[in-house]
Amino acid sequence: PTHWIHLFFLIKIKKLESMTLKWVISHSQHCHFNCHLVSFTEYFEVYIF
């Protein structure tokens, strides 16, 4: 279905504060289908498919 959205998260964490992680998750929820959020910082990467 067109309105069905599946978000799959692959998070690579080397060094990450919990507040930062919460911010990333909260921010990623505003992202649309097939959006890619990559390399917010040098410490981690977030992929949304």
C-alpha positions as CSV (number, residue, x, y, z in Angstrom):
1,P,0.0,0.0,0.0
2,T,1.1,3.5,-0.7
3,H,0.5,4.8,2.8
4,W,2.3,1.9,4.4
5,I,5.8,3.0,5.5
6,H,8.4,0.7,6.8
7,L,11.4,2.2,8.6
8,F,14.4,0.1,9.2
9,F,17.1,1.4,11.4
10,L,20.7,0.3,11.2
11,I,22.7,2.2,13.8
12,K,26.4,2.0,14.2
13,I,27.4,3.4,17.5
14,K,31.0,3.9,18.6
15,K,30.6,6.7,21.1
16,L,27.2,8.2,21.7
17,E,25.4,10.0,24.5
18,S,21.9,9.0,25.3
19,M,20.6,12.5,24.7
20,T,22.1,12.6,21.3
21,L,20.6,9.2,20.5
22,K,17.2,10.4,21.6
23,W,17.5,13.5,19.4
24,V,18.4,11.3,16.4
25,I,15.5,9.0,16.8
26,S,13.1,11.9,17.4
27,H,14.5,13.7,14.3
28,S,14.4,10.6,12.1
29,Q,10.6,10.3,12.8
30,H,10.1,13.4,10.6
31,C,11.9,11.7,7.7
32,H,9.9,10.3,4.9
33,F,10.0,6.9,3.2
34,N,13.4,6.0,1.6
35,C,15.0,9.0,3.3
36,H,18.6,8.6,4.3
37,L,20.1,10.2,7.4
38,V,23.7,9.5,7.3
39,S,26.7,10.6,9.3
40,F,25.3,13.1,11.8
41,T,28.6,13.0,13.6
42,E,31.8,11.2,13.4
43,Y,30.6,8.7,16.0
44,F,27.6,7.2,14.4
45,E,25.5,6.7,11.2
46,V,21.8,6.3,10.9
47,Y,20.2,4.7,7.9
48,I,16.4,4.8,7.2
49,F,15.1,2.6,4.4
